[in-house]
Each structure stands twice: as C-alpha cells, then as structure tokens.
Amino acid sequence: MKFIPPQERFFNFEDSEKLKDFFIKACESFKNYRFIMLPSIEVYSHELYGDKPFIIGNLLDGSLLCLRGDWTVSLARFLSLQRDLSLPLRVFYWGNVFSKTGSLESYQIGVELLGDPSLEAEVEVLQKIGDYLKACGFEELTLSLGHVAIVEELLKRFGLSYKQALLEKNFSALHHVPPLRDLLLAHGGLEVIDDFEKKYPEFYPYCQRLREIASKLKGFNIVFDLSEIRPKEYYTGLVFEFFHPKIGYPIAGGGRYDGLYKNLGRDICAFGGAVYLDLLLEV
C-alpha cells in the first residue's frame, strides 16, 4: 500500500511530542485524581454499546469483541464491579477511542468525579478541565453550559420526534411548537436564562443551578445553550462544551450522568468530561 487511507491518523514527531506534553500536563493538573488505564478491546454488550459497535472479532464461546468507543461507559463498566469503592472518587484517564466514522482512532484525556451530587463537584471538574486547557496554551476559552433535563421534559411534553430538529437547530421544523423554538433561541449570556425562566418558571431549579455554577467559575467566557443535547444518551443534568476561537468544534465536553451506574446495578452519581486531544493539534 503506497498511501495512508484518510481514516487512519498518523502523528508525526512534532504532534507526537505535543501529545506527550499534553499527558505530562494532565498528570500535573489532575494530580489529586487517581489515574486509570483500561483495555481498548472489550466484550461487546448491546445494552452498553448499542447497535453500532466497532466489532473486530469473537471469542471461542461466540462472544463478540469490540473496540472501545466511549471512555465513560468503559470506566463505568469497570468501576461498577468494584464493591469496595471509596466515594467520592476522582479519576482521570488517557487513552484512545475508536469510531467507524471520521478518524478510526482518536485520543482523549478525561476526568470523572463519582459519588458527589453537589454543585461544587461540577464546578471543580469544569474548573479543572478549563485550567488544564489553559496550561496547554489554549487561552480565550468559551464554556457553553446547558441542562438536558430542560430539553427532556419539553420533549416528553411535545414529543420525542422533535429531538432531531433540536439537534439540527432546525427552526422551521419547530415553528409551531413555541417552547422548543424558545429553547433554540436561549443561547447567550445570563439574560437568556432570565428570559427563559420568566416564560417557563417550572424550570427555575435548573436555571438557578446554571447561574450558580457560572458565578463560581473563573477564567472563561461563559455562554448558555439550553437546547444543548450531548451525543450520548446517558446524560441526566448539567452538560458542557469548551470552545477555542481557532477550532470550529468543541475541544472538550461532558456532563452529569447519574443514570449510567444505576443501569449497571450501582447507585452512584457521576460528573465528568473529556478533552479531545486530536483537535488540540489543529492549533
């Protein structure tokens, strides 16, 4: 083969050195978080990985093997089996994830805080990730905050069929559903939270939590996006994304996912997020 397929990502010496530096800085930034490594190859479970796993083979007993597609799920799968977990638990990881679309393999650094439902836990993780990005040389960060409970409650009220229109920011498809259209318009500073809450006071607890979190964070430009829906289905509360002006995609993201561990038989709340290291190399 005389060429490299576009799906394969090869790192030159310069980029490899940057990736090494990102890891060293992570070890410094998250030194009070326990580091963990997990296998890249996992036994496939439809319940955990859905209908589109990256299947690579099978065992003698017929079990399917897949490549890790989501660090959060892999971590929850492992930690849910540890009966002697001491909570709250702070974890950080470094490793690859695999996808059938885009690059076959990409790299992430992530942090998770388990067993703490408080606002302070969310502020800690957000501040840690933002400070880590700044330590890597990424200034002028914008942090976008949302709350999936607002989206989910309105979709239950008006129909889950509108979820795709929200994902696509499709105003025309929502013109006859004013509350969902108002979600798309609720993007900006604190004023959008105030305006939305005046129209829909039942969402005061969620709006107030967003205000309180924003007031405690330092060093970032903060915006709100009440229509934010993370790509994964397991998020249950606050969700976030970090942006940099030189990159057209979020460079980090995550949120609260209290339901994931319950689905695995453990009643553990969790909040965390990942930094998408491949995108950092574009600057």
GUTORTI-857966 format. One line per field, with one value per residue (C-alpha): residue in three letters; x, y, z. Coordinates in Angstrom, 2 decimals. Layout:
GUTORTI-857966
filum = [Ala | ...]
c1 = [X | ...]
c2 = [Y | ...]
c3 = [Z | ...]
//
This chain:
GUTORTI-857966
filum = [Met | Lys | Phe | Ile | Pro | Pro | Gln | Glu | Arg | Phe | Phe | Asn | Phe | Glu | Asp | Ser | Glu | Lys | Leu | Lys | Asp | Phe | Phe | Ile | Lys | Ala | Cys | Glu | Ser | Phe | Lys | Asn | Tyr | Arg | Phe | Ile | Met | Leu | Pro | Ser | Ile | Glu | Val | Tyr | Ser | His | Glu | Leu | Tyr | Gly | Asp | Lys | Pro | Phe | Ile | Ile | Gly | Asn | Leu | Leu | Asp | Gly | Ser | Leu | Leu | Cys | Leu | Arg | Gly | Asp | Trp | Thr | Val | Ser | Leu | Ala | Arg | Phe | Leu | Ser | Leu | Gln | Arg | Asp | Leu | Ser | Leu | Pro | Leu | Arg | Val | Phe | Tyr | Trp | Gly | Asn | Val | Phe | Ser | Lys | Thr | Gly | Ser | Leu | Glu | Ser | Tyr | Gln | Ile | Gly | Val | Glu | Leu | Leu | Gly | Asp | Pro | Ser | Leu | Glu | Ala | Glu | Val | Glu | Val | Leu | Gln | Lys | Ile | Gly | Asp | Tyr | Leu | Lys | Ala | Cys | Gly | Phe | Glu | Glu | Leu | Thr | Leu | Ser | Leu | Gly | His | Val | Ala | Ile | Val | Glu | Glu | Leu | Leu | Lys | Arg | Phe | Gly | Leu | Ser | Tyr | Lys | Gln | Ala | Leu | Leu | Glu | Lys | Asn | Phe | Ser | Ala | Leu | His | His | Val | Pro | Pro | Leu | Arg | Asp | Leu | Leu | Leu | Ala | His | Gly | Gly | Leu | Glu | Val | Ile | Asp | Asp | Phe | Glu | Lys | Lys | Tyr | Pro | Glu | Phe | Tyr | Pro | Tyr | Cys | Gln | Arg | Leu | Arg | Glu | Ile | Ala | Ser | Lys | Leu | Lys | Gly | Phe | Asn | Ile | Val | Phe | Asp | Leu | Ser | Glu | Ile | Arg | Pro | Lys | Glu | Tyr | Tyr | Thr | Gly | Leu | Val | Phe | Glu | Phe | Phe | His | Pro | Lys | Ile | Gly | Tyr | Pro | Ile | Ala | Gly | Gly | Gly | Arg | Tyr | Asp | Gly | Leu | Tyr | Lys | Asn | Leu | Gly | Arg | Asp | Ile | Cys | Ala | Phe | Gly | Gly | Ala | Val | Tyr | Leu | Asp | Leu | Leu | Leu | Glu | Val]
c1 = [0.00 | 1.61 | -0.73 | -2.32 | -6.15 | -7.76 | -9.42 | -6.03 | -4.46 | -0.67 | 1.13 | 4.44 | 7.24 | 6.07 | 2.48 | 3.66 | 5.77 | 2.72 | 0.64 | 3.36 | 3.31 | -0.49 | -0.15 | 2.57 | 0.49 | -2.52 | -0.51 | 0.28 | -3.21 | -5.05 | -2.52 | -5.25 | -7.22 | -6.44 | -5.06 | -6.53 | -5.84 | -8.44 | -8.24 | -9.03 | -10.70 | -13.92 | -16.51 | -19.49 | -22.72 | -25.72 | -27.10 | -23.96 | -22.75 | -25.93 | -26.40 | -23.25 | -20.23 | -16.80 | -16.79 | -13.36 | -13.82 | -15.20 | -14.13 | -14.40 | -17.68 | -19.19 | -18.93 | -18.21 | -15.21 | -15.36 | -13.01 | -13.65 | -15.91 | -16.60 | -14.30 | -17.15 | -19.04 | -15.87 | -14.98 | -18.50 | -18.47 | -15.24 | -15.96 | -19.49 | -17.91 | -15.65 | -17.55 | -15.02 | -15.15 | -14.46 | -16.60 | -16.26 | -13.76 | -11.75 | -10.39 | -8.51 | -7.66 | -5.68 | -6.27 | -7.78 | -11.34 | -12.43 | -15.15 | -16.46 | -16.96 | -14.26 | -10.89 | -10.73 | -8.80 | -8.60 | -7.20 | -8.75 | -7.84 | -10.77 | -11.73 | -14.63 | -15.86 | -18.06 | -20.30 | -20.78 | -24.07 | -23.18 | -22.82 | -19.30 | -18.33 | -19.46 | -17.59 | -14.44 | -14.44 | -15.25 | -12.55 | -10.03 | -10.66 | -10.55 | -7.36 | -5.81 | -6.60 | -5.06 | -1.96 | -1.67 | -1.61 | -5.28 | -6.46 | -9.65 | -11.78 | -15.55 | -17.53 | -21.05 | -23.45 | -26.81 | -29.11 | -30.53 | -33.39 | -34.98 | -34.76 | -36.00 | -39.02 | -40.12 | -39.63 | -41.77 | -44.42 | -44.41 | -42.97 | -39.58 | -39.93 | -38.72 | -35.35 | -33.67 | -34.92 | -33.30 | -30.05 | -30.04 | -31.10 | -33.98 | -36.17 | -38.63 | -39.44 | -40.27 | -42.19 | -45.49 | -44.00 | -43.07 | -41.40 | -39.00 | -38.32 | -37.61 | -35.01 | -33.10 | -33.26 | -31.96 | -28.32 | -26.14 | -25.41 | -27.28 | -30.11 | -31.25 | -31.59 | -33.63 | -35.89 | -36.50 | -37.26 | -39.85 | -41.71 | -41.28 | -40.96 | -41.24 | -37.60 | -36.37 | -34.30 | -32.32 | -31.83 | -30.73 | -28.17 | -26.72 | -26.46 | -24.74 | -22.22 | -21.36 | -20.84 | -18.22 | -16.08 | -13.06 | -11.09 | -13.55 | -16.10 | -19.37 | -22.41 | -25.60 | -27.26 | -30.49 | -31.04 | -27.76 | -28.09 | -24.92 | -24.36 | -24.61 | -27.95 | -26.78 | -26.53 | -29.04 | -28.24 | -25.69 | -23.86 | -20.98 | -18.59 | -15.36 | -14.56 | -11.46 | -11.66 | -9.23 | -11.11 | -14.56 | -15.59 | -15.78 | -12.39 | -13.84 | -17.26 | -19.22 | -21.73 | -23.62 | -24.64 | -26.22 | -28.26 | -25.40 | -24.22 | -27.80 | -28.19 | -25.14 | -26.56 | -24.82 | -26.48 | -23.56 | -23.86 | -21.12 | -19.93 | -17.08 | -15.77 | -13.11 | -10.62 | -10.35 | -6.60 | -6.62 | -8.42 | -5.85 | -3.24 | -5.09 | -3.97]
c2 = [0.00 | 3.25 | 5.67 | 6.18 | 5.95 | 9.18 | 7.33 | 6.44 | 9.15 | 9.11 | 11.53 | 13.00 | 13.60 | 17.13 | 16.09 | 13.09 | 15.39 | 17.60 | 14.58 | 13.61 | 17.15 | 17.05 | 13.89 | 15.33 | 18.44 | 16.24 | 14.41 | 17.78 | 19.30 | 16.22 | 15.08 | 14.67 | 12.38 | 8.66 | 7.59 | 4.53 | 2.53 | 0.25 | -2.24 | -0.99 | -4.29 | -5.18 | -7.93 | -6.44 | -5.77 | -4.47 | -2.87 | -0.77 | -0.18 | -0.08 | -1.14 | 0.28 | -1.14 | -1.39 | -5.21 | -6.73 | -10.44 | -13.03 | -15.43 | -19.22 | -19.06 | -16.82 | -13.56 | -10.56 | -8.31 | -4.57 | -1.62 | 1.00 | 3.73 | 5.64 | 6.05 | 6.98 | 3.75 | 1.64 | 3.26 | 2.79 | -0.84 | -1.44 | 0.61 | -0.75 | -4.15 | -2.79 | -3.42 | -1.68 | 1.72 | 4.58 | 7.56 | 10.29 | 9.05 | 11.25 | 9.55 | 10.71 | 8.72 | 8.95 | 6.74 | 6.05 | 5.64 | 4.14 | 5.07 | 3.80 | 7.40 | 10.05 | 9.05 | 5.40 | 6.23 | 9.37 | 10.28 | 11.74 | 12.86 | 12.84 | 13.31 | 11.87 | 12.66 | 9.89 | 9.87 | 13.63 | 15.16 | 18.68 | 21.83 | 22.12 | 18.82 | 20.15 | 23.42 | 21.50 | 19.37 | 22.29 | 24.47 | 21.60 | 20.93 | 24.62 | 25.19 | 22.15 | 23.55 | 26.87 | 25.06 | 23.51 | 27.01 | 27.43 | 30.85 | 32.71 | 29.71 | 29.79 | 27.43 | 26.58 | 25.32 | 23.64 | 21.29 | 18.23 | 17.93 | 21.04 | 19.55 | 16.15 | 17.49 | 19.58 | 16.67 | 14.46 | 17.16 | 17.72 | 14.52 | 12.84 | 13.16 | 16.75 | 15.72 | 15.59 | 19.10 | 20.34 | 18.57 | 20.18 | 23.61 | 23.44 | 26.47 | 25.81 | 22.32 | 23.82 | 26.93 | 25.54 | 24.42 | 27.72 | 26.23 | 24.14 | 27.08 | 29.17 | 26.56 | 27.23 | 30.95 | 30.51 | 30.90 | 33.65 | 35.33 | 35.36 | 37.30 | 34.24 | 32.27 | 35.07 | 35.42 | 31.68 | 31.35 | 34.14 | 32.25 | 28.83 | 29.26 | 25.48 | 25.28 | 27.65 | 24.98 | 24.11 | 27.74 | 28.69 | 25.89 | 27.13 | 30.65 | 29.46 | 27.34 | 30.18 | 32.54 | 30.24 | 29.63 | 31.78 | 32.49 | 31.59 | 33.33 | 31.60 | 31.25 | 29.24 | 26.93 | 25.48 | 23.38 | 21.50 | 17.74 | 15.70 | 12.93 | 10.21 | 9.31 | 8.78 | 12.43 | 13.48 | 17.05 | 19.76 | 19.41 | 21.47 | 22.12 | 24.11 | 26.06 | 27.78 | 30.54 | 28.77 | 25.45 | 25.00 | 22.18 | 21.77 | 20.74 | 19.24 | 18.21 | 16.17 | 16.50 | 14.73 | 11.12 | 9.82 | 7.15 | 5.25 | 3.49 | 2.69 | 0.83 | -1.21 | -2.05 | 0.64 | 3.75 | 6.13 | 9.68 | 10.97 | 14.07 | 14.27 | 15.20 | 14.59 | 16.70 | 15.79 | 15.78 | 15.34 | 18.66 | 20.44 | 19.58 | 21.74 | 24.97]
c3 = [0.00 | -1.16 | 0.60 | 4.00 | 3.97 | 5.23 | 8.13 | 9.60 | 11.74 | 11.81 | 14.12 | 13.03 | 15.51 | 16.28 | 17.01 | 18.99 | 21.14 | 21.72 | 22.75 | 25.22 | 26.62 | 26.94 | 29.02 | 31.26 | 31.88 | 32.67 | 35.31 | 36.87 | 36.53 | 37.85 | 40.44 | 43.09 | 40.72 | 40.56 | 37.17 | 35.48 | 32.31 | 30.73 | 27.85 | 24.36 | 23.42 | 25.25 | 25.14 | 23.34 | 25.23 | 23.28 | 26.44 | 26.87 | 23.32 | 21.24 | 17.64 | 16.05 | 17.84 | 16.28 | 16.14 | 15.46 | 16.15 | 18.51 | 21.25 | 21.13 | 23.08 | 20.41 | 22.38 | 20.18 | 20.71 | 20.09 | 20.32 | 22.99 | 21.64 | 24.85 | 27.86 | 30.22 | 29.51 | 29.78 | 33.09 | 34.47 | 33.36 | 35.30 | 38.42 | 38.83 | 39.56 | 42.32 | 45.54 | 47.76 | 46.07 | 48.44 | 47.46 | 46.42 | 43.87 | 41.50 | 38.37 | 35.32 | 32.21 | 28.99 | 26.00 | 22.62 | 21.39 | 18.08 | 15.62 | 12.29 | 11.12 | 10.76 | 12.18 | 13.12 | 16.28 | 18.39 | 21.80 | 24.94 | 28.40 | 30.80 | 34.43 | 36.39 | 39.90 | 41.32 | 44.37 | 44.78 | 43.55 | 44.64 | 42.62 | 44.00 | 42.32 | 38.95 | 39.46 | 40.41 | 37.27 | 34.97 | 36.50 | 36.35 | 32.65 | 31.77 | 33.74 | 32.07 | 28.61 | 29.61 | 30.90 | 27.44 | 25.94 | 24.99 | 26.13 | 25.17 | 26.09 | 25.87 | 28.10 | 26.97 | 29.68 | 29.33 | 31.25 | 29.49 | 31.99 | 30.44 | 26.95 | 28.07 | 29.95 | 26.97 | 24.57 | 26.82 | 26.71 | 22.95 | 21.51 | 21.14 | 17.37 | 17.72 | 19.13 | 15.72 | 14.92 | 18.13 | 17.28 | 13.84 | 15.20 | 12.73 | 13.48 | 10.66 | 11.96 | 15.38 | 14.32 | 15.62 | 18.98 | 20.68 | 23.81 | 21.71 | 19.43 | 22.53 | 23.54 | 20.31 | 20.99 | 24.56 | 23.58 | 25.00 | 28.30 | 31.61 | 30.02 | 28.05 | 31.29 | 32.84 | 29.81 | 29.50 | 33.20 | 33.04 | 30.32 | 31.92 | 35.70 | 36.23 | 35.14 | 37.83 | 39.73 | 36.60 | 35.57 | 39.06 | 39.15 | 35.88 | 37.29 | 40.46 | 38.58 | 36.22 | 39.17 | 40.71 | 37.62 | 36.87 | 33.71 | 30.94 | 28.77 | 29.71 | 27.47 | 27.90 | 25.41 | 26.75 | 23.63 | 24.12 | 23.74 | 24.12 | 21.52 | 24.20 | 25.74 | 29.33 | 30.43 | 33.08 | 34.17 | 33.50 | 30.18 | 28.85 | 25.98 | 25.76 | 22.59 | 21.27 | 18.63 | 16.27 | 16.22 | 14.71 | 17.05 | 20.82 | 22.20 | 25.38 | 26.62 | 29.13 | 31.92 | 34.68 | 34.07 | 37.27 | 35.48 | 33.86 | 37.01 | 38.03 | 34.75 | 35.79 | 39.21 | 41.29 | 42.69 | 42.03 | 40.75 | 38.48 | 36.66 | 34.18 | 30.80 | 28.17 | 26.24 | 22.55 | 22.06 | 18.28 | 17.91 | 20.08 | 17.45 | 14.90 | 16.57]
//
